């Protein structure tokens, strides 16, 4: 349900030609542009700097992409991709988005405010995708995260000409891309994606809490807090726990009683 939520409001700007010399990542040339932009951003607190540099080269459809949920012991990993209107590069952020930054630096109330704003503002495009815990176990968290990001980008219509990625280069993204370390605090497009991914995942975990309240998912969102680990010791894992993560790889460390959730009763190990 959550992964089908896609914003489809198109930017009204024209699509400029992509420079093959600068942005053809397939031959490694894109990295030259990335390094040049990165040098400039270190001394300038302009969170539209990356987007503006690309717009100056005729690239108006620029998507920021970020994920939430790589580290938890339970639940999905979620990614969001966002294209902000190119007009905002000159006009600045609308009042509703003033203060937008990395979702980890925001309060819950601020994240929810920006989430609503990004859904309501004209010209904002976004795509959201998730990969569930069983698939994380099958392909590992790195591959799951990359798949999730690529899927979120594929849900943008029209698709972006260039992608700003939080963190390192993502091989599964078949687009020119600029990886930006701590990009969610250095690009408004990535910051917007981080908010959408974080709030979407938090709400998914709150839904899971209603199914399996003994773990406290609504509070810790699946992370390995002492309370979560204590619940694992008492009840064992439930269907959304990642069996390839940490203590879940060693079920003998759990307590004697585990819950057969499908049967709805406890069993003795």
PATIFI-693514 format. One record per residue (C-alpha): residue in three letters; z, y, x. Coordinates in steps of 0.02 Angstrom, whole numbers, padded with zeros to 5 digits, always signed. Last residue first. Example, Ala and Ser with C-alpha at 12.3 -4.5 7.8 and 13.67 -1.06 7.14 Angstrom:
% residues 2
SER+00357-00053+00684;ALA+00390-00225+00615;
//
This chain:
% residues 269
UNK+01097-01219+00609;UNK+01183-01214+00439;UNK+01084-01146+00294;UNK+01109-00998+00181;UNK+01020-00971+00016;UNK+00875-00875-00059;UNK+00746-01012-00031;UNK+00626-00891+00050;UNK+00768-00801+00136;UNK+00839-00956+00221;UNK+00987-00863+00290;UNK+01069-00908+00452;UNK+01246-00966+00481;UNK+01296-01026+00654;UNK+01284-00856+00735;UNK+01132-00800+00830;UNK+01115-00826+01017;UNK+01025-00992+00988;UNK+00885-00889+00911;UNK+00829-00832+01083;UNK+00664-00739+01062;UNK+00747-00635+00926;UNK+00865-00568+01059;UNK+00724-00461+01132;UNK+00564-00458+01030;UNK+00440-00600+00999;UNK+00517-00647+00831;UNK+00484-00475+00760;UNK+00593-00466+00604;UNK+00501-00437+00440;UNK+00535-00610+00367;UNK+00724-00604+00392;UNK+00814-00644+00554;UNK+00987-00723+00572;UNK+01125-00685+00447;UNK+01282-00656+00549;UNK+01213-00626+00722;UNK+01068-00528+00651;UNK+01191-00421+00552;UNK+01289-00387+00712;UNK+01127-00340+00801;UNK+01086-00216+00663;UNK+01258-00138+00669;UNK+01252-00125+00859;UNK+01084-00036+00845;UNK+00923-00127+00889;UNK+00799-00022+00792;UNK+00739-00083+00622;UNK+00740+00084+00530;UNK+00921+00118+00584;UNK+00990+00182+00419;UNK+00875+00117+00282;UNK+00858-00047+00377;UNK+01043-00085+00354;UNK+01028-00271+00388;UNK+01121-00334+00233;UNK+01006-00235+00118;UNK+00859-00357+00128;UNK+00741-00315-00016;UNK+00804-00138-00046;UNK+00807-00111+00142;UNK+00623-00159+00148;UNK+00583-00007+00039;UNK+00685+00102+00157;UNK+00587+00027+00301;UNK+00423+00076+00218;UNK+00490+00251+00192;UNK+00534+00267+00376;UNK+00360+00203+00422;UNK+00271+00335+00318;UNK+00387+00472+00382;UNK+00356+00425+00564;UNK+00167+00403+00551;UNK+00140+00564+00455;UNK+00253+00663+00572;UNK+00173+00592+00730;UNK+00000+00630+00664;UNK+00046+00812+00635;UNK+00116+00823+00811;UNK-00045+00746+00878;UNK-00150+00882+00795;UNK-00026+01017+00844;UNK-00043+00969+01026;UNK+00086+00979+01165;UNK+00245+00906+01087;UNK+00157+00753+01013;UNK+00056+00743+01174;UNK+00204+00686+01276;UNK+00075+00620+01401;UNK-00097+00669+01338;UNK-00242+00545+01329;UNK-00408+00635+01297;UNK-00533+00531+01202;UNK-00719+00504+01176;UNK-00730+00375+01038;UNK-00723+00185+01028;UNK-00534+00178+01019;UNK-00491+00000+01070;UNK-00468+00049+01253;UNK-00324+00169+01218;UNK-00293+00288+01365;UNK-00109+00333+01386;UNK+00015+00436+01289;UNK-00020+00529+01128;UNK-00207+00521+01103;UNK-00321+00670+01068;UNK-00481+00602+00994;UNK-00657+00671+00995;UNK-00805+00679+00875;UNK-00697+00633+00727;UNK-00756+00531+00578;UNK-00809+00612+00417;UNK-00714+00532+00338;UNK-00558+00473+00430;UNK-00510+00293+00396;UNK-00583+00233+00561;UNK-00455+00340+00653;UNK-00311+00250+00567;UNK-00391+00082+00611;UNK-00408+00128+00795;UNK-00226+00183+00802;UNK-00165+00022+00720;UNK-00268-00086+00836;UNK-00195+00005+00987;UNK-00018-00017+00921;UNK-00046-00202+00885;UNK-00119-00228+01058;UNK+00034-00148+01138;UNK+00156-00238+01022;UNK+00094-00414+01058;UNK-00052-00509+00975;UNK+00035-00639+00868;UNK+00210-00566+00862;UNK+00142-00395+00814;UNK+00040-00485+00681;UNK+00199-00557+00605;UNK+00280-00385+00614;UNK+00151-00295+00509;UNK+00014-00180+00574;UNK+00002-00012+00487;UNK-00132+00118+00454;UNK-00139+00302+00406;UNK-00290+00417+00396;UNK-00287+00605+00388;UNK-00395+00755+00345;UNK-00322+00929+00322;UNK-00446+01051+00244;UNK-00338+01107+00099;UNK-00150+01090+00123;UNK-00057+00970+00008;UNK-00035+00810+00108;UNK+00002+00902+00270;UNK+00131+01007+00178;UNK+00219+00857+00104;UNK+00237+00775+00275;UNK+00290+00941+00350;UNK+00434+00954+00226;UNK+00482+00771+00248;UNK+00489+00793+00437;UNK+00595+00950+00419;UNK+00720+00861+00305;UNK+00733+00712+00423;UNK+00768+00829+00567;UNK+00633+00867+00695;UNK+00627+00833+00882;UNK+00571+00652+00858;UNK+00430+00714+00745;UNK+00350+00805+00892;UNK+00311+00982+00833;UNK+00279+01086+00678;UNK+00384+01245+00677;UNK+00267+01340+00560;UNK+00177+01213+00452;UNK+00204+01292+00280;UNK+00163+01463+00353;UNK-00012+01407+00394;UNK-00045+01370+00577;UNK-00147+01496+00675;UNK-00296+01598+00614;UNK-00404+01569+00766;UNK-00379+01382+00796;UNK-00335+01366+00612;UNK-00518+01383+00566;UNK-00549+01213+00648;UNK-00457+01132+00504;UNK-00336+00998+00565;UNK-00397+00820+00593;UNK-00257+00691+00586;UNK-00240+00508+00638;UNK-00086+00409+00591;UNK-00013+00249+00662;UNK+00119+00129+00596;UNK+00205-00017+00683;UNK+00280-00133+00556;UNK+00458-00193+00527;UNK+00594-00267+00634;UNK+00661-00265+00812;UNK+00611-00084+00835;UNK+00520-00016+00988;UNK+00340+00019+00940;UNK+00384+00096+00772;UNK+00287+00257+00755;UNK+00112+00296+00815;UNK+00005+00445+00863;UNK-00173+00509+00842;UNK-00242+00686+00849;UNK-00418+00702+00784;UNK-00546+00832+00840;UNK-00692+00875+00726;UNK-00751+01043+00796;UNK-00836+00992+00957;UNK-00956+01132+01004;UNK-00894+01157+01181;UNK-00778+01301+01133;UNK-00710+01184+00999;UNK-00657+01063+01136;UNK-00557+01195+01229;UNK-00482+01254+01065;UNK-00422+01079+01018;UNK-00340+01055+01188;UNK-00258+01226+01183;UNK-00199+01218+01003;UNK-00018+01189+01052;UNK-00022+01341+01164;UNK+00131+01340+01277;UNK+00029+01379+01434;UNK+00077+01328+01611;UNK+00052+01140+01598;UNK-00089+01160+01473;UNK-00216+01217+01602;UNK-00202+01067+01716;UNK-00217+00949+01569;UNK-00381+01029+01516;UNK-00460+00995+01685;UNK-00391+00818+01690;UNK-00463+00777+01519;UNK-00633+00850+01560;UNK-00644+00741+01715;UNK-00582+00592+01616;UNK-00730+00603+01498;UNK-00848+00560+01642;UNK-00797+00377+01651;UNK-00965+00304+01606;UNK-00910+00249+01433;UNK-00807+00408+01417;UNK-00965+00511+01386;UNK-00873+00675+01355;UNK-00921+00798+01489;UNK-01098+00750+01534;UNK-01141+00686+01362;UNK-01095+00852+01283;UNK-01067+00822+01099;UNK-01175+00928+00985;UNK-01086+01034+00855;UNK-01032+00970+00686;UNK-01029+01111+00560;UNK-00866+01172+00488;UNK-00816+01132+00310;UNK-00679+01010+00359;UNK-00675+00863+00242;UNK-00531+00820+00126;UNK-00514+00631+00135;UNK-00330+00598+00158;UNK-00293+00413+00168;UNK-00154+00310+00095;UNK-00216+00131+00110;UNK-00091+00088+00248;UNK+00053+00125+00132;UNK+00000+00000+00000;
//
